[in-house]
């Protein structure tokens, strides 16, 4: 077991509804195009597949997808959408769990590598991706750039959402590279707010490149979004592609 925090049944049941925007055609279309092109005629492995937000529609596009997911509750929600024979999922952590066969593509989206709370575990995640890749295969990560430029001296919190039904902000431990995302969500049938938080270890793009090198992978491409916009010093996230030597 890694340091990743487990999703509870209640959180898993709410996940799709609360992440509706991330499941929209505007978000998923470019994501699926990007991943399907890299997978080609090969198989894809999704680390931390969750409820299948990306994996299920990618499979529906004809890409054979296999998943790894730590939370049995998230997997149970995925099973409401697709059966085991069509999209197999192994319950386990993404740093050490091994599934049979080789893959043209391993991918990890929506900041999920930060669920691993130590640098060593994140390195092992890269190594695990590399061991699953066929020669010439690719590992893809979607990850936000740490927003530390928003922190003036003495401030440790950065808001990331202030909307009618949700307040969200991150607090930072700059020594340990840990951020805690705090959420205050107003339920539809309640005048109050439901509070939740999650811990993450943030990492810079250059740090991920070093992890990839340790795992025997080389950076092939880095862009600012799934549409392929150039990655610049002002980009708030990146899509990075590392390749295993052929």
C-alpha positions as CSV (number, residue, x, y, z in Angstrom):
1,X,0.0,0.0,0.0
2,X,1.3,3.4,-0.9
3,X,0.6,6.7,0.9
4,X,-2.4,7.5,-1.4
5,X,-5.5,8.2,0.5
6,X,-8.5,5.9,-0.2
7,X,-11.7,7.1,-1.7
8,X,-14.7,6.2,0.5
9,X,-18.0,4.9,-0.8
10,X,-19.8,8.2,-0.3
11,X,-17.0,10.1,-2.2
12,X,-17.0,7.6,-5.0
13,X,-20.8,7.8,-5.4
14,X,-20.6,11.6,-5.6
15,X,-17.5,11.8,-7.8
16,X,-19.1,11.8,-11.3
17,X,-21.7,14.4,-10.4
18,X,-19.1,16.7,-8.8
19,X,-16.7,16.4,-11.7
20,X,-19.4,16.8,-14.4
21,X,-17.4,19.6,-16.2
22,X,-14.4,17.3,-16.5
23,X,-16.6,14.7,-18.3
24,X,-18.0,17.2,-20.8
25,X,-17.3,16.7,-24.5
26,X,-15.2,19.9,-24.5
27,X,-12.8,18.4,-22.0
28,X,-12.9,14.7,-23.0
29,X,-12.8,15.2,-26.7
30,X,-9.2,16.5,-27.0
31,X,-8.1,14.1,-24.2
32,X,-9.4,11.1,-26.0
33,X,-8.0,12.2,-29.3
34,X,-4.5,12.7,-27.8
35,X,-4.5,9.3,-26.0
36,X,-6.0,7.4,-28.9
37,X,-3.4,8.7,-31.3
38,X,-0.6,7.6,-29.0
39,X,-2.1,4.2,-28.4
40,X,-2.5,3.5,-32.1
41,X,-3.3,-0.2,-32.6
42,X,-1.9,-1.1,-29.2
43,X,-3.3,-1.5,-25.7
44,X,-3.5,1.3,-23.1
45,X,-3.1,1.0,-19.3
46,X,-4.6,3.7,-17.1
47,X,-3.1,4.2,-13.6
48,X,-5.8,5.3,-11.1
49,X,-8.6,4.8,-13.5
50,X,-11.2,5.8,-10.9
51,X,-14.8,5.7,-12.1
52,X,-13.7,5.4,-15.7
53,X,-14.1,9.1,-16.7
54,X,-11.4,8.7,-19.4
55,X,-10.9,4.9,-19.6
56,X,-14.5,4.0,-20.5
57,X,-14.9,6.4,-23.5
58,X,-11.4,5.6,-24.7
59,X,-12.4,1.9,-24.7
60,X,-15.6,2.9,-26.6
61,X,-13.3,4.4,-29.2
62,X,-11.8,1.0,-29.9
63,X,-8.7,1.3,-27.8
64,X,-8.2,-1.8,-25.5
65,X,-7.9,-0.4,-22.0
66,X,-6.9,-2.0,-18.7
67,X,-7.0,-0.2,-15.4
68,X,-5.4,-0.1,-12.0
69,X,-7.3,1.5,-9.2
70,X,-6.6,1.6,-5.4
71,X,-10.2,2.2,-4.3
72,X,-12.7,-0.6,-4.5
73,X,-15.5,1.9,-4.2
74,X,-14.3,3.8,-7.3
75,X,-14.1,0.5,-9.2
76,X,-17.6,-0.4,-8.1
77,X,-18.9,2.9,-9.7
78,X,-16.9,2.1,-12.9
79,X,-18.6,-1.4,-13.0
80,X,-22.0,0.3,-13.3
81,X,-20.8,1.5,-16.7
82,X,-18.8,-1.3,-18.2
83,X,-18.1,-5.0,-17.5
84,X,-14.9,-6.6,-16.5
85,X,-14.3,-8.5,-19.7
86,X,-14.6,-5.3,-21.7
87,X,-12.4,-3.2,-19.4
88,X,-10.4,-5.2,-16.8
89,X,-9.4,-3.4,-13.6
90,X,-7.0,-4.6,-11.0
91,X,-7.4,-3.2,-7.5
92,X,-4.0,-2.0,-6.3
93,X,-1.7,1.0,-6.1
94,X,-0.2,2.5,-9.2
95,X,3.4,2.4,-7.9
96,X,3.7,-1.3,-7.5
97,X,0.8,-3.2,-9.0
98,X,1.7,-5.3,-12.1
99,X,-0.8,-6.5,-14.7
100,X,-0.2,-9.0,-17.5
101,X,1.1,-8.0,-20.9
102,X,2.8,-5.0,-22.6
103,X,1.2,-1.7,-23.5
104,X,1.7,0.9,-26.2
105,X,0.5,3.5,-23.7
106,X,0.4,4.0,-20.0
107,X,-1.3,7.2,-18.8
108,X,-2.1,9.1,-15.6
109,X,-4.4,12.1,-15.8
110,X,-5.9,14.9,-13.7
111,X,-3.0,15.5,-11.3
112,X,-3.3,12.0,-9.9
113,X,0.4,11.3,-9.5
114,X,0.3,13.8,-6.7
115,X,-1.8,11.3,-4.7
116,X,1.6,9.6,-4.0
117,X,2.9,11.6,-1.1
118,X,6.6,10.8,-1.3
119,X,9.2,11.3,-4.0
120,X,10.2,7.7,-3.8
121,X,6.7,6.5,-4.5
122,X,6.4,8.8,-7.5
123,X,9.7,7.4,-8.8
124,X,8.3,3.9,-8.4
125,X,5.2,5.0,-10.4
126,X,7.5,5.9,-13.3
127,X,9.3,2.6,-12.9
128,X,6.0,0.7,-12.9
129,X,4.9,2.5,-16.1
130,X,8.2,1.6,-17.8
131,X,7.9,-2.1,-16.9
132,X,4.5,-2.2,-18.5
133,X,5.5,-0.4,-21.7
134,X,6.5,-2.2,-24.9
135,X,9.6,-0.9,-26.6
136,X,8.8,2.5,-28.1
137,X,5.7,2.8,-25.8
138,X,4.8,6.1,-24.1
139,X,3.9,7.3,-20.6
140,X,1.6,10.3,-20.4
141,X,1.0,12.5,-17.3
142,X,-1.4,15.4,-16.9
143,X,-0.4,17.6,-14.0
144,X,-0.8,21.2,-12.8
145,X,2.2,23.5,-12.4
146,X,2.5,24.3,-8.7
147,X,1.0,27.8,-8.3
148,X,3.6,29.1,-6.0
149,X,3.9,32.4,-7.9
150,X,0.6,33.4,-6.3
151,X,2.1,33.1,-2.8
152,X,3.5,36.4,-1.4
153,X,5.9,36.1,1.6
154,X,4.0,34.7,4.6
155,X,1.0,33.4,2.7
156,X,0.3,29.7,2.5
157,X,-3.1,29.5,0.8
158,X,-4.2,29.9,-2.8
159,X,-7.9,29.9,-3.8
160,X,-8.6,27.8,-7.0
161,X,-12.4,28.0,-7.1
162,X,-14.9,30.4,-5.7
163,X,-18.4,29.6,-7.1
164,X,-22.0,29.4,-5.9
165,X,-21.8,25.8,-4.8
166,X,-18.1,25.3,-4.1
167,X,-15.2,27.0,-2.4
168,X,-11.8,25.6,-2.8
169,X,-8.3,26.6,-1.8
170,X,-4.9,24.9,-1.5
171,X,-2.5,25.3,1.5
172,X,1.2,24.6,1.0
173,X,4.0,23.1,3.0
174,X,7.0,24.4,0.9
175,X,9.6,22.2,2.7
176,X,7.9,18.9,2.1
177,X,6.3,19.8,-1.2
178,X,2.9,18.9,0.2
179,X,-0.3,20.8,-0.6
180,X,-3.7,20.2,0.9
181,X,-6.8,20.9,-1.2
182,X,-9.7,22.2,1.0
183,X,-13.2,21.9,-0.4
184,X,-16.4,23.5,0.9
185,X,-19.3,22.1,-1.2
186,X,-23.0,23.1,-0.8
187,X,-25.3,20.1,-1.3
188,X,-28.4,20.7,-3.3
189,X,-30.8,19.8,-0.5
190,X,-28.8,21.6,2.3
191,X,-28.2,25.2,3.3
192,X,-24.8,24.3,4.8
193,X,-21.5,23.3,3.3
194,X,-19.8,19.9,3.3
195,X,-16.2,20.1,4.1
196,X,-13.5,17.8,2.7
197,X,-9.7,17.9,2.0
198,X,-7.1,15.8,0.3
199,X,-3.3,15.8,0.6
200,X,-1.0,15.8,-2.5
201,X,2.8,16.0,-3.2
202,X,3.3,18.5,-6.0
203,X,6.2,18.2,-8.4
204,X,7.8,20.4,-11.0
205,X,8.1,19.3,-14.7
206,X,11.9,19.1,-14.4
207,X,11.5,16.8,-11.4
208,X,9.3,14.5,-13.3
209,X,11.8,14.4,-16.2
210,X,14.4,13.2,-13.7
211,X,12.0,10.5,-12.4
212,X,11.5,9.4,-16.0
213,X,15.2,9.2,-16.6
214,X,15.7,7.0,-13.6
215,X,13.0,4.7,-15.0
216,X,14.7,4.6,-18.4
217,X,12.3,6.9,-20.2
218,X,13.0,10.1,-22.2
219,X,10.9,13.2,-22.7
220,X,9.4,13.2,-26.1
221,X,6.8,16.1,-25.9
222,X,5.4,18.6,-23.4
223,X,2.4,20.8,-24.1
224,X,0.1,23.0,-22.1
225,X,-3.1,21.2,-22.7
226,X,-4.7,18.3,-24.6
227,X,-5.2,20.5,-27.7
228,X,-1.4,20.7,-27.9
229,X,-0.9,24.4,-27.1
230,X,2.8,25.3,-26.5
231,X,4.0,24.9,-22.9
232,X,5.4,28.3,-21.6
233,X,6.4,29.8,-18.3
234,X,2.8,31.0,-17.9
235,X,1.2,27.6,-18.4
236,X,-0.9,26.4,-15.4
237,X,-0.6,22.7,-16.3
238,X,1.2,20.4,-18.7
239,X,0.7,17.2,-20.6
240,X,4.0,15.4,-20.7
241,X,4.9,12.4,-22.9
242,X,7.9,10.2,-22.1
243,X,9.0,7.3,-24.4
244,X,10.6,4.0,-23.8
245,X,13.5,3.3,-26.1
246,X,12.6,1.1,-29.0
